[in-house]
Amino acid sequence: MAMPRKNTATVSAWVDPDDAPEMTAAMFDRAEIRNAGKLIRRGRPTLVAPKQMVSLRVDADVLAKLRAMGPGWQGRVNQVLREMVERRPG
């Protein structure tokens, strides 16, 4: 025989909204954001095909030149590799 569930909801100590506790930054950090009842997730959305981390040995001078190209150099390397493999048959 299943035991009845206990009510685990906490009962608020205040009734009058003027007696409500002051909101703190920690409370806002833990808050859920909802739009029309749907939970809005914070942060970067989950990718359908996320990139995979690999270890790759590259000559030091090549790496230095790639990094000298500035921010986004890894994405540019990915694009060059993509173009290369798409050109190859099979």
Summary of the structure (lengths in Angstrom):
residues: 90
radius of gyration: 26.5
end to end distance: 63.1
largest distance: 72.9
contacts: 88
relative contact order: 0.05
helix: 37%
strand: 7%
